[in-house]
């Protein structure tokens, strides 16, 4: 059985309310200083060799769906087999709704995500664990007293290609689709990076929250493998964030298309 291993990095939001499906939203920061403008990038490797790349919002926008034929294994959450397992539970991603704003009802609009990737198959997990984590208020610098002390900053999804089957990354925006065929293993890097890599970019996750809450928390400090993040106090890693309570629809952009 062959596998498609997806990795997700930087300004991507995991919408995980439903156990049978996942949406990964990519957030735009247009209008910011050039070094803080995030651009999406998808790199597909087959057996270690680059097969296809998709660049910028011109190609990566709207609804994008992974379809598996014949029907693949349903979405599941990975459980690590040991403490040394580099794959960690997806629940270790910071949850903006339940970890950072547990007593508030955030008004989240996932349609604001400029690109939305949908999955019904695969084993979901997270990677790159960080300890001694601190979140702080964007305006005042006050430390968040209820944020988790440990978290992961990247996400992963392993999707099996059925024997004699295939999977298709389908774009509903005119961009050419990509077909994954049995007989090869694939790696797919999904990033939404800016020139500046800083924990201060956590504030951009609030771009899809209307109105903004009184306090907006950013990733201010943390340690990886026992070493402090370079330039803590705003200049540590950018990371993924989970939205585990937000209600969202499958292929929501298509629902607004009168021809769909």
C-alpha angles and dihedrals in degrees: 000000000000126000139215108209112200121194123191125200141175126355097016124126120212112214102199107161093119122061094210099051142031134203123197112199122201114209126216123221098187113160095038124113110290094255090056098048109110121216125191122235131180120193119188119196125188113203088342097309122109108251103170141358131198119200138199132340090296090075101020110058142109121011120354120175136189110220121191123203126231094021109284133212111299122252115282139172117246120237114205115237095211142005088256093058107116090211110083131187114283087233088075090074108100111263108217092198102044103023103037102025104024095151097044133076104225117206101226123184109194090185087075088070103104092216127025124194118198129203135180097170139057143052113286124212143142134235144195102057118212125197136197088035122185128188120192137190114268093224105036105021090232111157118245106242097198102046116116117266092220131039144151123242105200135052135217138192125188113201122188119221108221117243108274088002136102144211129224130207098212122199118201094195102072095270114133114265123234125224123210111203131200114255095057137066119229137201119202120193113199113188137165101194137171127201089250113060107201139146086230087077087076085090090070090070084072088065087088094047115089119218103019115241119247090254123041115191127212132190102262104169146355145148130243119198089348095304124111119247112262110265098000116200096072103336102085129104125315110231148185122267131206126227101193101166103043116114112228138170129232110256091358094175090059090054088066092050109095090204095055 
